[in-house]
């Protein structure tokens, strides 16, 4: 939908994205996707309508999270990545699977993300800082196994 309807190349992010690149199952409770600021902010109504048309219900407005059949998808502006780290969206690798095209971070880029985010108040307050430490440990183990 994002590729075709919005001509958007989303970034697969969070635990699911990290798990793919280091071949580790983190049992994510949602799918985190970074999309253009224009879509997630400027065309938010269009995105909500498209999600509704695919039977996803808006679950959490603040988190921009939708749910269908116990599958949750959360959207965030791609600029968040560049605000948090030195990583640019243009530096990410394009992946193509089936009919989908998306961007992915490398393990080194994920290391930068999790090291940068582990001290954020939001992540500490919501119990995510401990998960971040575990993910950093798993990325380090991935590098020692290379």
Secondary structure, 3 states (H helix, E strand, C coil): CHHHHHCCCCEEEHHHHHHHHHCCCCCCCCEEEEECHHHHHHCHHHHHHHHHHCCCEEEECCCCEEEECCEEEEEEECHHHHHHCCCCHHHCEEEEECCEEEEECCHHHHHHHHHHHCCCHHHHHCCHHHHHHHHHHHHHHHHHHC
